[in-house]
Amino acid sequence: MPQPFRLFAPPAAPSERVLLVPSGELSLALPIGLVREVLVAAAVTRQGASSTIGYQDVETAKTVPAVLGRRPCPLEFAGAFVLLRVETLVSGLLAIACTARPQLASVTEESWGPGQPLPPPWVGGEKSYRKDGIDYLVCRGIQPKLESR
């Protein structure tokens, strides 16, 4: 009689680890290599038409551009921020405000679904990951046109 564990195929190996980030009208799946860290309840300030958060780096304090989905954050935003590594920005960092706590997911090649193009300035959208009834579009970064202020 075969052993019970031999009756089932082994689970698929995760092909990629992503952070699932709901941000305004966008739900993004960010590759872990793009994520610097997650900040909770960072203070938002307004500089002209854009929002920023203060971020303490090891060497010096920095101001990082912050967005909620596709628009600046409200001044009273009290959620979490995902700090991204963005080579196309002068500061090298961008903060996305999360309307719910981001979740870490291990995605297998078979669990990716079809995506749709992301709106500017986001790059990606060629595939998506579905969790709890939400389709998270894979995001590879931002277009070079977005500049820090």
C-alpha positions, 0 to 999 in steps of 0.5 A: 500500500502506498504511503499517503504523501505519495498519493498527491503531487507536491505543491508548486514551488513559489516563483516570486514573492510579492507585496500586495498593496491596496492603494486608492483605486489601485491594487498592486503586487510589488516584487520584493526586490522593489520594496525598501520597507513598510512605514506605518503612520508616517506624517504627510506634508504638502509641497505644492501639488504633491505630497511627501513624507519625512524619511530618516535614512542612515546618513541623513533625513530625506523627504520622499514623494508620496502617492495614494494610488494615482494622486497625492495623499490627503494631509490627514492620511494615517495608513501605512506606506510602502517605500519603493526603490525607484531608480528614475527618481532623483531621491531614489525612493517613492512612498505608496500610501496603503488603504489597508495593511499590505500582505506578503504573498508567495506566488507560483507560476500557475497562480498568475492570471491575466492582467491589464495595463496600469495607468501612468505613471505605473509600469507593469500590469501584464499579469495579476494575482487574485487574493480574497476577491481582489486582483492585484496587478503586478507593478515593476516601477514607475515611468521616468516622467514622474519627478521628485519635488 
